[in-house]
């Protein structure tokens, strides 16, 4: 009985380790494809990573970045929102969401990103740029 239980536990650990390895490999391939501009491949690899590691937000972020690069803003917003639901403490995700939203949602996302990482130069630059465009008077012919 003890041997069978031990063998079962080892088998479960082996399967779990294999799933994590497949997910990590797929995620790495997704980032490489994204970096190389192969957006459909990035989305496909990210989907595979998500299948084997459904608890992580990274595949959703890659899919959002790929959608953004292809100017599919609504799809990018949904991917970033889904990623945030999995990991609301990742400032990158909030920053990504701020980049593809407008109005109050953009302000709230940027504020959250700044709370999570108040010294990040990219966030500070983005916030400064938004403030300067918002303070410019509108010129209408």
C-alpha positions, 0 to 999 in steps of 0.5 A: 500500500505504501509503495503504491501510494509513493509510486502514485505520488511520484507519477503525479509529480512527474506529470506536473513537472512535465506540464510546467516544463511544456508551459515554460518552453511554450512561454519562452517561444511565445516571447521569442516570436513576439520579439521577432514580429511573428505575432500569430506564432506568439499567440499560438505559443502563448495559448499552449503555455496557458493550456499547461499553466492556466494559473499564470498571467504571462501568456495572456500578456504575450497575447495582448502584446501581439494583439496590440502590435497588430492594431487589434486594440479591443482584443489587446484590452481584453487580454490585459484585463484577463491577465490582471484578473490572474495577477493584479500585482504586476505593474507591467499589466496595468501599464499595458492596459493604460496604453490601450485604454482611454479616459477614466480606465486609462487614468485608473490603470496608470495610477495602479501601475504607479502605486505598484512601481512608483519609480519606474521611468517608463511609467513616470514618462507616460504619466508626464506625457499624458498630463502635458497633452491633457493640459494643452488647450484644444485648438479647433478651426 
